[in-house]
């Protein structure tokens, strides 16, 4: 559930004013590396790629 919310925020965020770390923290992920690993496992892409790819 938290990964889904973070994913939605990453897709909607402006990469010039947002960061993966800030979005992960907002969703309760205290360790950025663990967040990135879990995110990559679920979405098959690093969270930074989602942040920097506008859809």
C-alpha positions as CSV (number, residue, x, y, z in Angstrom):
1,X,0.0,0.0,0.0
2,X,2.8,2.4,0.9
3,X,4.7,1.5,-2.2
4,X,1.7,2.2,-4.3
5,X,1.3,5.6,-2.8
6,X,4.9,6.4,-3.2
7,X,4.8,5.2,-6.8
8,X,1.8,7.6,-7.6
9,X,3.7,10.5,-5.9
10,X,6.9,9.8,-7.9
11,X,4.9,9.8,-11.1
12,X,3.2,13.1,-10.3
13,X,6.1,14.9,-8.7
14,X,8.2,17.6,-10.4
15,X,11.8,16.1,-10.5
16,X,13.3,19.6,-10.1
17,X,11.6,20.2,-6.8
18,X,11.1,16.7,-5.4
19,X,13.4,13.9,-4.4
20,X,13.0,10.1,-4.1
21,X,14.2,10.4,-0.5
22,X,11.6,13.0,0.5
23,X,8.8,11.0,-1.2
24,X,9.9,7.8,0.5
25,X,10.0,9.5,3.9
26,X,6.6,11.0,3.4
27,X,5.3,7.4,3.0
28,X,7.1,6.1,6.1
29,X,10.2,4.6,4.5
30,X,13.1,5.6,6.8
31,X,15.8,3.8,4.9
32,X,16.1,5.0,1.3
33,X,18.1,2.0,0.1
34,X,15.5,-0.4,1.4
35,X,12.8,1.6,-0.2
36,X,14.6,1.6,-3.5
37,X,15.2,-2.2,-3.4
38,X,11.5,-2.9,-2.6
39,X,10.4,-0.4,-5.2
40,X,12.6,-2.0,-7.9
41,X,11.4,-5.4,-7.0
42,X,7.7,-4.4,-7.4
43,X,8.0,-2.0,-10.4
44,X,11.1,-3.4,-12.1
45,X,12.6,0.1,-12.3
46,X,14.5,2.3,-9.9
47,X,12.3,5.0,-8.2
48,X,14.6,7.7,-9.6
49,X,13.7,6.6,-13.1
50,X,10.0,6.9,-12.3
51,X,10.5,10.4,-10.8
52,X,12.4,11.6,-13.9
53,X,10.1,10.1,-16.5
54,X,7.0,12.2,-17.2
55,X,4.0,10.2,-18.2
